């Protein structure tokens, strides 16, 4: 058979990705944060758009349970270890602080002392970069700067050295630095965004970014890089056409409804959720139609009332043409929002 799905928003298509994080069986500190981080960002976006927030009670329980674990695992110096050791890890600590900042911004009550101690750890453990340090150290430094900027604890002068030596950064490191500098109101952000745009790899499936080598020290992959760069464009230059093509690439490179790892999935969901807001998908209002070989299969209207509804159609192979090309047509009328579609053959 031929299966066809259409949806008026990415929100519906992302549901299985959220379920993957919620059901992930291992809960180190990174996974603890990844489990709730995209959810609080999405819920905040839904509330801002005046949309209903399903399973709010479940999310509240999930977030508050994670917060208690985070509080209990904070070490004497204010940082956190990946699996619960007695020595703080800067990368893990930056990710935890980022999660706490997002939870607080989403309206959750976060211990200010825990957050302050985490930020203090980051400030006191920023590495002193040298010109010939490896890229992973530059990348980690950029992430720590971004988190400090999100917490309002970054000064203008703290980005000068790493910006001057930005050639040592991988693509995702440049995206972190660009977001940090954007929060500071630094005009040099445009240079970083231009570098990122020129390094995009364009193909029929969309735009993505690849690193010259994989940064295992900072949990990175090319898919994760693409998601982080997307988030940078959405935050800094949302009207750039590269954002829509990057969304298409990320959605086309899922495996079973999610991405390969918790980090890939978390950052993809963050970037795509922020894209939903910028693309005004919560204000969707248009008519659409689907036709096959000059016959109407489905027509309808997409609006705020059915934003999370997916239309699923199935055509038996015996009903398809065998002696000529079959013509499948998706038609979207004028109005706001996007129409997302998928068509695939079941053997």
Secondary structure, 3 states (H helix, E strand, C coil): CEEEEEECCHHHHCHHHHHHHHCCCCCCHHHHHHHHHHHHHHHHHHHHCCCCCCCHHHHHHHHHHHHHHHHHHCCCCCCCCCCCCCCCCHHHHHHHHHHHHHHHHCCCCCCHHHHHHHHHHHHHCCCCCCCCCCHHHHHHHHHHHHHHHHCCCCCHHHHHHHHHCHHHCCHHHHHHHHHHHHHHCCCCHHHHHHHHHHCCEEECCEEECCCCCCCHHHCCCHHHHHHHHHHHHHHHCCCCCHHHHHHHHHHHCCECCECCCHHHHHHHHHHHHHHHHHCCHHHCEEEEEEEECCEEEEEEEECHHHCCCEEEEEECHHHCCCCCCCCEEEEECCCECCCEEEEEECC
